[in-house]
Amino acid sequence: MRISELARRAGVTVHALRHYERLGLLLPARTASGYRDYPESMRREVVFIAMSRRIGFSLQAIGELLPAYRAGRLSIATMDEALQERAAALQRQIDDLQAQQKQVIEHASWLRDQDRKQRARNRPASPWPKTAARKDTK
């Protein structure tokens, strides 16, 4: 099948397929006229790559799993371990982002306090409170 058909059937872009090929993840055959010719079995590989990318696996990590996937030797235990490692990495990112968010909020609060102090120092002295006008009685 041609690249455009594979892209459509696998739910990816032609650009992505070319990128995967440049990285050595896909190795399509070529027709006599130079067109890429993908076997039906490659659709399954592209779906595996695309699904792995969606959950955040790097292309390098996918490339390490792909030979076993192609050969039908990628065990559930291996995938489970890879998924658990990915989940742990995501948790570390979440923790780091939450710590960064806390720092941002604290800094914004500090800046607001500094602004209030600055305004208080730069305000002109408030006039004495006005008293009610006295009525002159003669």
N, C-alpha and C positions, 0 to 999 in steps of 0.2 A: 504494500500500500504506500501511497505517496505521503509526504510529510504533512500536507494540509489535512488529509483524511485522518492520519494518526492524531494530529493535534485536536481535531474536532471530536474524535471518538474517545480520547483520553481526557478531554477537558483541560487542555493546556494550550499555550500559544506556540506557534511555529518558532518564534524567537527562543522560547524556553527549550524546545527540542534541539535547536542548533547549538544553544549554550551547553546543554548536556552532552552533545556530541563532541564539542570542542574540549570538554573536560574529560572525555573518554568514558563517560557513563553509558553512552549509547554507541553502538557500532553498526550502523546500517550498511547493508550491501548497496552497491551502485549498479544502475542499469548501464547498458552499453552507451546510452546517450548521457550518462553522468548524473541522472536523477537518483536521489536517495530512494531505496526500496526497503521498507520496513515489513518484517514478517508480523503476522497477527500476534505472535507471542510477545512482541515488544510492547504492545499496548499494556499488557499486565505490568511490565517493568516500569513504564512511564507512569502508570497509576501509582505504583509503589513509591516512585521518586516523588511525585506530586503530593501524595498523602504525607510522606515523611517530611517534606519541606513545610507543609501546612502546620505541622506540630513542632516545627522549629529545629529539626535536625539539619546540620550543616551538610553541604554537598560532599564534603570529605567523608563525614561519618556515613552518609548514604553509600558512597563509593566503596567503603569498607564492608558494608553489609550486602551489597548487590551481588557479588559472585556467589555467595551462599544462597541468596534468594533465587538467582537464576538456576542454580543446580538443584533446588528443592531441598537444601540442607539447612536452611535458616530455621532453627528450632524456636519453639514458643519460648523456651527458657532464655535463649539469647535475645529475642525481641523483648521479652518482659524485663530483662536486665537493662537493655538499652532504654526502654521507656521509663523505668524507675530512675535511671541516671538523668534522663531529660527532665523528669518531674522534679528531681532534687535541684537541678540547675535552675529551673524556673522558680523554685521556692527561694533560692539564693538571690535571684534577680529581684523578686518581689520584696524580700527583706531589705536589700540594698536600696531599692526605690522608696520604701517606706521610711527608712532612716534618712534618706536624702530629703524626702517630703517634710519630715519633722524639722530638719535643719532650715529648710526654706521658710516654713511657718514661723519658727523661732526668730529667724533673721528679719522677716517682715515685721514681726511684733517689736523687735528691738528698734528697727527703723522708725516705726510709728511713735514709739516712746521718745526717741531722739527728736523727732519732729515736734512733738508736743512740748518738750523741754525748750527747744529753740524758740518756738512761738511764745512761750511764757516769758522767756528772757527778753525778747524783742518787743513785747507789747508796751505801749506807753502806760505810765502809771494811771490807774483808773482814778477818775475825779472823785472827790468826796461825794457821798450820796447826796442827792438833791433833797432839800427839805421842802415841805409844803410852803407855799408863798404865804407870808403873814399878811393879814389884813390890817392896814393901819386904821385904827379907830381914833377919831379926833373928837 
